[in-house]
Amino acid sequence: MKKNFFVKSHGLGNEYIVLQQDNIDFNLTEEAIKTLCNVHFGIGSDGILLKVDSKNADFGLRIFNPDGSEAEKSGNGLRIFCKFLYDYGFTNGKKQWTVETKGGIVNAKVEAEENGKAKVITIDMGRATFKAKEIPVNVETDEVLDYPLKVEDKEFLINCVSVGNPHCVIVVDDLSDEEVKKYGKLIENHPIFPNRINVQFVKPIDKNTVEIRIWERGAGYTLASGSSSSAVASVMVKKGITDKNVLVKMPGGELKISIDENFDIKMTGEVEEICSGILSEELVKKFK
């Protein structure tokens, strides 16, 4: 594999660039991340997935947002990363393995393949926690369920959960992209969230289906998100709005989420490679 090899893939329109720590010859600085993720000056992406060594799992993964900040976990990112591992021979044909992220160790499984490439992947996203201190949310209550939050001219009833990264879920009667884009950033950066937060607006359809819109911390309005889907499903089950198997519909596509009695989460969905190549020397020299 040549130096500075990259793969760009997407999960339901949520796209990531995959790089390998031991394959690149430049430092993945905030400037490098911002440039690579910029569609005009780089490749264009919703983030970067960096393969690193792990002492605690089969593989290690660091996840970076397009603004250069580091994320604890990404469901779509994990599926994309696991497709890369399988397709490029790192798993030696094994269909199950573990990945260590900043948000914990997850189990991955290739459910279906096409022409020898991974097509459908299940990620064990770990256990949801509703404890305010662990999310974290700076409130007096132990949990944040139907908690009133005033943002400019509007009050929202928020529900907060961590699935390895923090999420704020708002149940609505109707979805509005304009509302997501107007209030998403304000909620993300609200002072009660010391680490900022991912925001989802959710419209329940029936006992097994919801539709959502996503504002991703550090990335903005996003077509699809695995961790957001996991967070929403956890909240829906916790509140008794849905059953434990939830189909989450997003502008980018659908994910199947299952929640067990301990709030352990499994996420299943498709992933697709877009392109692969070598970062040019002209581009890379800017980062050295």
Secondary structure, DSSP 8 states (H G I E B T S, - for coil): --TTEEEEEEETTEEEEEEETTT-SS---HHHHHHHH-TTTS---S-EEEEE--SSSSEEEEEE-TTS-EES--HHHHHHHHHHHHHTTTTTT-SEEEEEETTEEEEEEEEEEETTEEEEEEEEEEE-B-BGGGTT---SSSB-SSEEEEETTEEEEEEEEESSSEEEEEE-SS--HHHHHHHHHHHHT-TT-TT--EEEEEEEEETTEEEEEEEETTTEEES--HHHHHHHHHHHHHTTSS-SEEEEEETTEEEEEEE-TT-EEEEEEE-EEEEEEE--HHHHGGG-
